[in-house]
Amino acid sequence: MKLEKKSIYTEEDYNALPEGAPYQLIGGMLIMTPAPSPYHQKVLRNLAFALWQYVKEKELGEVFFAPIDVYFDKWNIVQPDIIFIDKMRTNIINNQRINTYPDLAIEIISPSTAYYDLIDKKELYERYGVKEYWLVDPLKKKVE
């Protein structure tokens, strides 16, 4: 599939991409996100598993990890590495995507996504009311 070149893309363009296409829609721009490194995936697995065990044990809600679409508006559809949704808000989950902000978004910083994670997505999460945003830096072994 060849995507028409545009200055601004919308939800319609994003939805026309093949399933699993490595893109996110941020501010009307299609951002390609290459496959993460094995180390990134190892950090994601360990963190997601620990979070899921806790959430499941306490019956707090749902945990998902990328790729899963989180829809903010027709110009912003992102795929955080890990998200948590409180059990009181599980109505935002449908068969295709998460229909608004999660309660917690976690991004694991990679060289190819650091700018978007630190600047654009952080601003987007703040604007749309994400209650907590964790930035995980696996190289520095640090969570902010």
Long-range contacts (C-beta under 8 A, 24 or more apart in sequence): 3-30, 8-75, 9-75, 10-74, 10-75, 11-71, 11-74, 11-75, 11-77, 12-74, 14-77, 20-67, 24-77, 24-78, 24-79, 24-116, 25-75, 25-76, 25-77, 25-78, 26-76, 26-78, 26-116, 26-120, 26-121, 26-124, 27-75, 27-76, 27-120, 27-124, 28-75, 31-116, 33-79, 33-112, 33-113, 34-112, 36-108, 36-110, 37-110, 39-138, 40-108, 40-110, 40-138, 43-108, 43-136, 43-138, 44-81, 44-82, 44-108, 47-82, 47-106, 47-108, 47-136, 48-82, 51-82, 51-84, 51-106, 55-84, 59-87, 60-84, 60-86, 60-87, 61-85, 61-86, 61-87, 61-88, 61-89, 61-90, 61-103, 62-87, 62-90, 62-93, 64-98, 68-97, 68-98, 69-96, 69-97, 69-98, 70-97, 70-98, 70-100, 70-101, 70-102, 70-105, 71-97, 71-98, 71-99, 71-100, 72-100, 72-101, 72-124, 72-128, 76-124, 76-128, 78-121, 78-124, 80-105, 80-106, 80-107, 80-121, 81-106, 81-107, 81-108, 81-136, 82-106, 82-108, 100-128, 101-125, 101-128, 101-129, 101-130, 102-130, 103-130, 103-131, 103-132, 104-130, 104-131, 104-132, 104-133, 104-134, 105-130, 105-132, 105-133, 105-134, 106-133, 106-134, 106-136, 107-133, 107-134, 107-135, 107-136, 108-136, 108-138, 109-135, 109-136, 109-137, 109-138, 109-139
